[in-house]
């Protein structure tokens, strides 16, 4: 408590931490992506078995 998360991931404290106080943070990243291509190549190696060598993705960056 005592802080807010603003646009672009900026953290603002209600009151500045006292001198010598350790401030720690942990992060989880949720990166929006889209498929780079309209098609995905699939190799059927056997009945009910296939291989997808790669699925190219492109990161969708938010405007800052």
C-alpha positions as YAML, in Angstrom:
chain: A
units: angstrom
residues:
- id: 1
  name: UNK
  ca: [0.00, 0.00, 0.00]
- id: 2
  name: UNK
  ca: [1.05, 3.60, -0.31]
- id: 3
  name: UNK
  ca: [1.91, 3.53, -4.02]
- id: 4
  name: UNK
  ca: [0.24, 3.60, -7.43]
- id: 5
  name: UNK
  ca: [1.18, 2.06, -10.77]
- id: 6
  name: UNK
  ca: [0.90, 4.51, -13.64]
- id: 7
  name: UNK
  ca: [1.12, 4.29, -17.42]
- id: 8
  name: UNK
  ca: [4.29, 2.72, -18.75]
- id: 9
  name: UNK
  ca: [4.94, 0.92, -15.45]
- id: 10
  name: UNK
  ca: [5.88, 4.05, -13.47]
- id: 11
  name: UNK
  ca: [5.50, 3.53, -9.71]
- id: 12
  name: UNK
  ca: [4.63, 6.61, -7.63]
- id: 13
  name: UNK
  ca: [4.87, 6.54, -3.82]
- id: 14
  name: UNK
  ca: [2.37, 8.50, -1.70]
- id: 15
  name: UNK
  ca: [5.30, 9.43, 0.57]
- id: 16
  name: UNK
  ca: [9.01, 9.02, -0.16]
- id: 17
  name: UNK
  ca: [10.58, 6.08, 1.71]
- id: 18
  name: UNK
  ca: [12.74, 7.07, 4.67]
- id: 19
  name: UNK
  ca: [16.50, 7.19, 4.28]
- id: 20
  name: UNK
  ca: [18.02, 3.72, 4.60]
- id: 21
  name: UNK
  ca: [14.75, 1.87, 3.92]
- id: 22
  name: UNK
  ca: [15.21, -0.95, 1.42]
- id: 23
  name: UNK
  ca: [12.69, -0.92, -1.42]
- id: 24
  name: UNK
  ca: [12.27, -4.22, -3.25]
- id: 25
  name: UNK
  ca: [10.12, -5.21, -6.20]
- id: 26
  name: UNK
  ca: [9.35, -8.40, -8.07]
- id: 27
  name: UNK
  ca: [8.11, -8.42, -11.63]
- id: 28
  name: UNK
  ca: [5.94, -10.55, -13.88]
- id: 29
  name: UNK
  ca: [5.88, -9.71, -17.56]
- id: 30
  name: UNK
  ca: [2.86, -10.02, -19.80]
- id: 31
  name: UNK
  ca: [4.10, -9.24, -23.28]
- id: 32
  name: UNK
  ca: [1.41, -8.89, -25.96]
- id: 33
  name: UNK
  ca: [2.41, -10.49, -29.27]
- id: 34
  name: UNK
  ca: [0.90, -11.28, -32.65]
- id: 35
  name: UNK
  ca: [1.74, -13.90, -35.23]
- id: 36
  name: UNK
  ca: [4.30, -12.62, -37.73]
- id: 37
  name: UNK
  ca: [2.95, -14.71, -40.63]
- id: 38
  name: UNK
  ca: [-0.53, -15.62, -41.81]
- id: 39
  name: UNK
  ca: [0.47, -19.30, -42.16]
- id: 40
  name: UNK
  ca: [2.23, -21.85, -39.98]
- id: 41
  name: UNK
  ca: [4.13, -24.72, -41.59]
- id: 42
  name: UNK
  ca: [3.31, -28.10, -40.08]
- id: 43
  name: UNK
  ca: [5.13, -31.35, -40.90]
- id: 44
  name: UNK
  ca: [3.03, -34.50, -40.40]
- id: 45
  name: UNK
  ca: [5.57, -37.07, -39.25]
- id: 46
  name: UNK
  ca: [3.11, -39.90, -38.50]
- id: 47
  name: UNK
  ca: [-0.57, -40.55, -37.87]
- id: 48
  name: UNK
  ca: [-1.68, -38.23, -35.02]
- id: 49
  name: UNK
  ca: [1.84, -36.78, -34.80]
- id: 50
  name: UNK
  ca: [3.10, -33.55, -36.29]
- id: 51
  name: UNK
  ca: [5.89, -31.05, -35.84]
- id: 52
  name: UNK
  ca: [5.77, -27.25, -35.86]
- id: 53
  name: UNK
  ca: [9.40, -26.15, -36.23]
- id: 54
  name: UNK
  ca: [8.76, -22.50, -35.32]
- id: 55
  name: UNK
  ca: [5.98, -20.01, -34.82]
- id: 56
  name: UNK
  ca: [7.34, -16.51, -35.49]
- id: 57
  name: UNK
  ca: [5.89, -13.86, -33.13]
- id: 58
  name: UNK
  ca: [6.18, -10.09, -33.09]
- id: 59
  name: UNK
  ca: [6.01, -8.07, -29.88]
- id: 60
  name: UNK
  ca: [3.30, -5.40, -29.81]
- id: 61
  name: UNK
  ca: [4.88, -2.38, -28.13]
- id: 62
  name: UNK
  ca: [2.77, 0.23, -26.38]
- id: 63
  name: UNK
  ca: [3.28, 3.86, -27.22]
- id: 64
  name: UNK
  ca: [5.21, 5.78, -24.57]
...
